[in-house]
Amino acid sequence: MAGSTDALEPWCRVLLGFAEHFRTSSPPKIRLCVHCLQAVFQFKPPPRVEARTHLQLGSVLYRHTREQRAGTDSPGDSATTRTGEGLGICL
């Protein structure tokens, strides 16, 4: 089992290194980071590598989408959505 992990290590390191580079560049290139993380799955990595990559991918996507939504929502928008006002319902 250790032999198969050693054989996969170089390509895994390269893809994860590229993903980290794209994530930390200024400005961050999230799309390229996500592509690199998804490319790891094409090579059927060992379960530990696959689980860690899923975690990293989910974390990047969560942070990126949260930042996108935070910039578009205003407190008034979410308040009217929760109360049902502003939905175009006429009583």
DSSP file (Angstrom, degrees, kcal/mol; ACC not computed):
  #  RESIDUE AA STRUCTURE BP1 BP2  ACC     N-H-->O    O-->H-N    N-H-->O    O-->H-N    TCO  KAPPA ALPHA  PHI   PSI    X-CA   Y-CA   Z-CA
    1    1 A M     >        0   0    0      0, 0.0     4,-1.5     0, 0.0     3,-0.2   0.000 360.0 360.0 360.0 -38.9    0.0    0.0    0.0
    2    2 A A  H  >  +     0   0    0      1,-0.2     4,-2.0     2,-0.2     5,-0.1   0.848 360.0  58.3 -63.9 -32.6    2.8    2.4    0.8
    3    3 A G  H  > S+     0   0    0      1,-0.2     4,-1.8     2,-0.2    -1,-0.2   0.886 104.0  49.8 -64.1 -40.1    4.3    1.8   -2.7
    4    4 A S  H  > S+     0   0    0     -3,-0.2     4,-1.2     1,-0.2    -1,-0.2   0.862 110.4  50.6 -69.3 -33.9    1.1    3.0   -4.4
    5    5 A T  H  X S+     0   0    0     -4,-1.5     4,-1.1     2,-0.2    -1,-0.2   0.897 109.0  51.5 -68.4 -40.0    1.0    6.2   -2.3
    6    6 A D  H  < S+     0   0    0     -4,-2.0     3,-0.2     1,-0.2    -2,-0.2   0.875 107.3  53.5 -64.4 -36.7    4.6    6.9   -3.1
    7    7 A A  H  < S+     0   0    0     -4,-1.8     4,-0.4     1,-0.2    -1,-0.2   0.827 112.3  44.2 -68.0 -30.8    3.9    6.6   -6.9
    8    8 A L  H  X S+     0   0    0     -4,-1.2     4,-2.0     1,-0.2    -1,-0.2   0.653  91.8  87.0 -86.3 -16.5    1.1    9.1   -6.7
    9    9 A E  H  X S+     0   0    0     -4,-1.1     4,-2.8    -3,-0.2     5,-0.2   0.864  82.1  53.2 -57.9 -44.7    2.9   11.6   -4.5
   10   10 A P  H  > S+     0   0    0      0, 0.0     4,-2.1     0, 0.0    -1,-0.2   0.948 113.7  40.4 -61.2 -49.5    4.7   13.7   -7.3
   11   11 A W  H  > S+     0   0    0     -4,-0.4     4,-2.5     1,-0.2     5,-0.2   0.877 115.8  52.7 -66.9 -34.6    1.6   14.5   -9.4
   12   12 A C  H  X S+     0   0    0     -4,-2.0     4,-2.7     1,-0.2     5,-0.3   0.930 109.3  48.5 -65.5 -44.3   -0.5   15.0   -6.3
   13   13 A R  H  X S+     0   0    0     -4,-2.8     4,-2.4    -5,-0.2    -2,-0.2   0.901 111.6  50.5 -61.2 -40.7    2.1   17.5   -4.9
   14   14 A V  H  X S+     0   0    0     -4,-2.1     4,-2.6    -5,-0.2    -2,-0.2   0.951 113.3  43.7 -64.4 -49.5    2.2   19.3   -8.2
   15   15 A L  H  X S+     0   0    0     -4,-2.5     4,-2.4     1,-0.2    -2,-0.2   0.918 116.8  45.9 -63.7 -43.0   -1.6   19.7   -8.6
   16   16 A L  H  X S+     0   0    0     -4,-2.7     4,-2.3    -5,-0.2    -1,-0.2   0.859 112.0  52.8 -68.4 -33.5   -2.0   20.7   -4.9
   17   17 A G  H  X S+     0   0    0     -4,-2.4     4,-2.4    -5,-0.3    -2,-0.2   0.916 109.9  47.5 -65.3 -43.5    0.9   23.1   -5.2
   18   18 A F  H  X S+     0   0    0     -4,-2.6     4,-2.7     2,-0.2     5,-0.2   0.921 111.1  52.0 -61.7 -43.3   -0.7   24.8   -8.3
   19   19 A A  H  X S+     0   0    0     -4,-2.4     4,-2.2     1,-0.2    -2,-0.2   0.917 111.3  46.7 -60.0 -43.5   -4.0   25.0   -6.4
   20   20 A E  H  X S+     0   0    0     -4,-2.3     4,-2.2     2,-0.2    -1,-0.2   0.894 111.2  52.3 -66.3 -39.4   -2.4   26.6   -3.4
   21   21 A H  H  X S+     0   0    0     -4,-2.4     4,-0.9     1,-0.2    -2,-0.2   0.937 112.1  44.9 -61.3 -46.9   -0.5   29.0   -5.7
   22   22 A F  H  < S+     0   0    0     -4,-2.7     7,-2.7     1,-0.2     3,-0.3   0.878 113.0  51.7 -65.5 -37.2   -3.7   30.1   -7.5
   23   23 A R  H  < S+     0   0    0     -4,-2.2    -1,-0.2    -5,-0.2    -2,-0.2   0.871 116.1  39.2 -67.5 -36.7   -5.6   30.4   -4.2
   24   24 A T  H  < S+     0   0    0     -4,-2.2    -1,-0.2    -5,-0.1    -2,-0.2   0.466  91.1 110.5 -96.2  -1.5   -2.9   32.7   -2.6
   25   25 A S  S  < S-     0   0    0     -4,-0.9    -3,-0.0    -3,-0.3    -4,-0.0  -0.245  81.0 -87.8 -68.7 164.3   -2.1   34.8   -5.7
   26   26 A S  S    S+     0   0    0      1,-0.2    -2,-0.1     2,-0.1    -1,-0.1  -0.941 122.7  21.0-119.6 111.5   -3.1   38.4   -5.7
   27   27 A P  S    S-     0   0    0      0, 0.0    -1,-0.2     0, 0.0    -2,-0.1   0.611 111.3-116.0 -75.3 156.8   -5.9   38.6   -6.8
   28   28 A P        -     0   0    0      0, 0.0     2,-0.9     0, 0.0    -5,-0.2  -0.316  13.8-145.9 -62.7 140.3   -6.9   34.9   -6.0
   29   29 A K     >  +     0   0    0     -7,-2.7     4,-2.0     1,-0.2     3,-0.2  -0.688  28.6 168.3-106.1  75.9   -7.6   32.8   -9.1
   30   30 A I  H  > S+     0   0    0     -2,-0.9     4,-2.7     1,-0.2     5,-0.2   0.859  70.8  56.9 -61.6 -40.0  -10.3   30.6   -7.5
   31   31 A R  H  > S+     0   0    0      1,-0.2     4,-2.1     2,-0.2    -1,-0.2   0.924 110.0  44.2 -60.7 -44.8  -11.5   29.1  -10.7
   32   32 A L  H  > S+     0   0    0     -3,-0.2     4,-2.1     2,-0.2    -1,-0.2   0.866 111.8  54.2 -67.7 -36.2   -8.0   27.8  -11.5
   33   33 A C  H  X S+     0   0    0     -4,-2.0     4,-2.2     2,-0.2    -2,-0.2   0.928 109.2  47.9 -60.8 -46.1   -7.6   26.6   -8.0
   34   34 A V  H  X S+     0   0    0     -4,-2.7     4,-2.5     1,-0.2    -2,-0.2   0.894 109.3  53.6 -63.4 -41.2  -10.8   24.6   -8.2
   35   35 A H  H  X S+     0   0    0     -4,-2.1     4,-1.8    -5,-0.2    -1,-0.2   0.909 109.1  48.7 -61.3 -41.9   -9.8   23.1  -11.5
   36   36 A C  H  X S+     0   0    0     -4,-2.1     4,-0.9     2,-0.2    -2,-0.2   0.918 112.1  48.2 -64.8 -43.0   -6.5   21.9  -10.0
   37   37 A L  H >X S+     0   0    0     -4,-2.2     3,-0.6     1,-0.2     4,-0.5   0.897 112.0  49.3 -65.0 -39.1   -8.2   20.3   -7.1
   38   38 A Q  H >< S+     0   0    0     -4,-2.5     3,-0.9     1,-0.2     4,-0.5   0.825 101.9  63.6 -68.6 -30.4  -10.8   18.6   -9.3
   39   39 A A  H >< S+     0   0    0     -4,-1.8     3,-1.1     1,-0.2     4,-0.5   0.791  89.7  68.4 -64.6 -27.4   -8.0   17.2  -11.5
   40   40 A V  H X< S+     0   0    0     -4,-0.9     3,-1.2    -3,-0.6    -1,-0.2   0.871  93.5  58.2 -58.4 -36.6   -6.7   15.2   -8.6
   41   41 A F  G X< S+     0   0    0     -3,-0.9     3,-1.3    -4,-0.5    -1,-0.2   0.715  90.8  70.4 -69.6 -20.8   -9.8   13.0   -8.7
   42   42 A Q  G <  S+     0   0    0     -3,-1.1    -1,-0.2    -4,-0.5    -2,-0.2   0.739  97.2  52.3 -67.0 -22.1   -9.1   12.0  -12.4
   43   43 A F  G <  S-     0   0    0     -3,-1.2    -1,-0.2    -4,-0.5    -2,-0.2   0.270 108.5-121.2 -99.9  10.3   -6.1    9.9  -11.2
   44   44 A K    <   -     0   0    0     -3,-1.3    -3,-0.1     1,-0.1    -2,-0.1   0.962  37.9-157.9  49.2  68.9   -8.0    7.9   -8.5
   45   45 A P        -     0   0    0      0, 0.0   -40,-0.1     0, 0.0    -1,-0.1  -0.197  27.5 -80.6 -71.6 166.9   -5.9    8.9   -5.5
   46   46 A P     >  -     0   0    0      0, 0.0     4,-2.7     0, 0.0     3,-0.3  -0.254  50.2-101.6 -60.8 157.6   -5.7    6.9   -2.3
   47   47 A P  H  > S+     0   0    0      0, 0.0     4,-2.6     0, 0.0     5,-0.2   0.848 120.9  51.6 -54.1 -39.2   -8.7    7.4    0.1
   48   48 A R  H  > S+     0   0    0      2,-0.2     4,-2.3     1,-0.2     5,-0.2   0.920 112.7  44.7 -66.2 -41.8   -6.8    9.8    2.4
   49   49 A V  H  > S+     0   0    0     -3,-0.3     4,-2.4     2,-0.2    -1,-0.2   0.909 114.1  50.4 -67.4 -42.1   -5.7   12.0   -0.4
   50   50 A E  H  X S+     0   0    0     -4,-2.7     4,-2.3     2,-0.2    -2,-0.2   0.917 111.7  47.5 -62.4 -43.7   -9.1   12.0   -1.9
   51   51 A A  H  X S+     0   0    0     -4,-2.6     4,-2.2    -5,-0.2    -2,-0.2   0.919 112.9  48.4 -64.7 -43.5  -10.7   12.9    1.4
   52   52 A R  H  X S+     0   0    0     -4,-2.3     4,-2.4     1,-0.2    -1,-0.2   0.890 111.7  49.9 -64.3 -39.1   -8.3   15.7    2.0
   53   53 A T  H  X S+     0   0    0     -4,-2.4     4,-2.8     2,-0.2    -1,-0.2   0.894 108.7  52.0 -68.3 -39.8   -8.8   17.1   -1.5
   54   54 A H  H  X S+     0   0    0     -4,-2.3     4,-2.7     2,-0.2     5,-0.2   0.919 110.4  49.9 -59.6 -42.7  -12.6   17.0   -1.1
   55   55 A L  H  X S+     0   0    0     -4,-2.2     4,-2.3     2,-0.2    -2,-0.2   0.927 112.4  46.1 -61.4 -46.2  -12.1   18.9    2.2
   56   56 A Q  H  X S+     0   0    0     -4,-2.4     4,-2.4     2,-0.2    -2,-0.2   0.909 113.1  49.6 -64.5 -42.1   -9.9   21.5    0.5
   57   57 A L  H  X S+     0   0    0     -4,-2.8     4,-2.5     1,-0.2     5,-0.2   0.928 112.3  47.4 -63.3 -45.4  -12.2   21.9   -2.5
   58   58 A G  H  X S+     0   0    0     -4,-2.7     4,-2.6    -5,-0.2    -1,-0.2   0.888 111.8  51.2 -62.3 -39.4  -15.3   22.3   -0.2
   59   59 A S  H  X S+     0   0    0     -4,-2.3     4,-2.4    -5,-0.2     5,-0.2   0.916 111.4  46.5 -65.3 -44.1  -13.4   24.9    1.9
   60   60 A V  H  X S+     0   0    0     -4,-2.4     4,-2.4     1,-0.2     5,-0.2   0.934 115.3  46.1 -63.8 -46.2  -12.4   27.0   -1.1
   61   61 A L  H  X S+     0   0    0     -4,-2.5     4,-2.5    -5,-0.2     5,-0.3   0.895 112.4  50.9 -65.4 -39.6  -15.9   26.9   -2.6
   62   62 A Y  H  X S+     0   0    0     -4,-2.6     4,-2.2    -5,-0.2    -2,-0.2   0.946 113.6  44.0 -62.3 -49.0  -17.5   27.7    0.7
   63   63 A R  H  X S+     0   0    0     -4,-2.4     4,-2.0     1,-0.2    -2,-0.2   0.910 115.6  48.0 -63.9 -41.8  -15.3   30.7    1.4
   64   64 A H  H  X S+     0   0    0     -4,-2.4     4,-1.9    -5,-0.2    -2,-0.2   0.926 114.5  43.5 -68.6 -44.7  -15.5   32.0   -2.2
   65   65 A T  H  X S+     0   0    0     -4,-2.5     4,-2.4     2,-0.2    -1,-0.2   0.855 111.9  54.7 -70.8 -32.8  -19.3   31.7   -2.4
   66   66 A R  H  X S+     0   0    0     -4,-2.2     4,-2.3    -5,-0.3    -1,-0.2   0.916 109.2  47.9 -64.6 -41.9  -19.8   33.2    1.0
   67   67 A E  H  X S+     0   0    0     -4,-2.0     4,-1.3     2,-0.2    -2,-0.2   0.879 111.1  51.2 -65.9 -37.8  -17.7   36.3    0.0
   68   68 A Q  H  X S+     0   0    0     -4,-1.9     4,-0.7     1,-0.2    -2,-0.2   0.924 113.2  44.3 -65.2 -44.4  -19.7   36.7   -3.2
   69   69 A R  H >X S+     0   0    0     -4,-2.4     4,-2.1     1,-0.2     3,-0.7   0.858 107.4  59.4 -69.3 -35.0  -23.0   36.5   -1.3
   70   70 A A  H 3< S+     0   0    0     -4,-2.3    -1,-0.2     1,-0.2    -2,-0.2   0.839 104.6  51.1 -63.8 -32.2  -21.8   38.9    1.4
   71   71 A G  H 3< S+     0   0    0     -4,-1.3    -1,-0.2    -3,-0.2    -2,-0.2   0.721 114.8  41.4 -77.1 -20.8  -21.1   41.6   -1.1
   72   72 A T  H << S+     0   0    0     -4,-0.7     2,-0.4    -3,-0.7    -2,-0.2   0.737  98.2  80.3-100.5 -26.0  -24.6   41.4   -2.7
   73   73 A D     <  -     0   0    0     -4,-2.1     3,-0.0     4,-0.1     0, 0.0  -0.649  56.8-167.6 -85.3 135.2  -26.9   41.0    0.3
   74   74 A S    >>  -     0   0    0     -2,-0.4     4,-1.7     1,-0.1     3,-0.7  -0.866  35.9-110.8-111.9 156.1  -27.8   44.1    2.3
   75   75 A P  H 3> S+     0   0    0      0, 0.0     4,-1.6     0, 0.0     5,-0.1   0.842 118.6  54.1 -55.7 -33.6  -29.5   43.8    5.7
   76   76 A G  H 3> S+     0   0    0      2,-0.2     4,-2.1     1,-0.2     5,-0.2   0.865 104.0  55.1 -68.5 -36.1  -32.7   45.1    4.2
   77   77 A D  H <> S+     0   0    0     -3,-0.7     4,-1.7     1,-0.2    -1,-0.2   0.933 110.6  43.4 -63.1 -46.8  -32.8   42.5    1.5
   78   78 A S  H  X S+     0   0    0     -4,-1.7     4,-2.0     1,-0.2    -1,-0.2   0.838 111.8  54.9 -71.0 -30.7  -32.6   39.6    3.8
   79   79 A A  H  X S+     0   0    0     -4,-1.6     4,-1.8    -5,-0.3     6,-0.2   0.913 109.3  46.2 -68.5 -41.6  -35.2   41.1    6.2
   80   80 A T  H  X>S+     0   0    0     -4,-2.1     4,-1.3     1,-0.2     5,-0.6   0.848 111.4  53.0 -70.3 -31.5  -37.8   41.6    3.5
   81   81 A T  H  <5S+     0   0    0     -4,-1.7    -1,-0.2    -5,-0.2    -2,-0.2   0.913 109.8  47.8 -67.9 -41.3  -37.2   38.0    2.2
   82   82 A R  H  <5S+     0   0    0     -4,-2.0    -2,-0.2     1,-0.2    -1,-0.2   0.862 115.1  44.3 -68.4 -35.4  -37.7   36.5    5.7
   83   83 A T  H  <5S-     0   0    0     -4,-1.8    -1,-0.2    -5,-0.1    -2,-0.2   0.673 108.8-120.0 -85.7 -16.1  -40.9   38.5    6.4
   84   84 A G  T ><5 +     0   0    0     -4,-1.3     3,-0.9     1,-0.4     5,-0.3   0.379  69.1 132.2  93.6  -5.4  -42.4   37.9    3.0
   85   85 A E  T 3 < +     0   0    0     -5,-0.6    -1,-0.4    -6,-0.2    -2,-0.1  -0.479  63.0  32.6 -75.5 152.1  -42.6   41.5    2.1
   86   86 A G  T 3  S+     0   0    0      3,-0.2    -1,-0.2    -2,-0.1    -5,-0.1   0.583  82.5 112.9  80.3   8.8  -41.4   42.5   -1.3
   87   87 A L  S <  S-     0   0    0     -3,-0.9     3,-0.1    -7,-0.1    -2,-0.1   0.450  91.4-109.1 -91.3  -0.1  -42.4   39.2   -2.9
   88   88 A G        +     0   0    0      1,-0.3     2,-0.6    -4,-0.1    -3,-0.1   0.738  67.5 149.4  80.7  22.7  -45.0   40.9   -5.1
   89   89 A I        -     0   0    0     -5,-0.3     2,-0.5     2,-0.0    -1,-0.3  -0.813  31.4-157.9 -92.7 121.8  -47.9   39.4   -3.1
   90   90 A C              0   0    0     -2,-0.6     0, 0.0     1,-0.1     0, 0.0  -0.863 360.0 360.0-102.0 129.8  -51.0   41.6   -3.2
   91   91 A L              0   0    0     -2,-0.5    -1,-0.1     0, 0.0    -2,-0.0   0.401 360.0 360.0-106.6 360.0  -53.5   41.2   -0.4
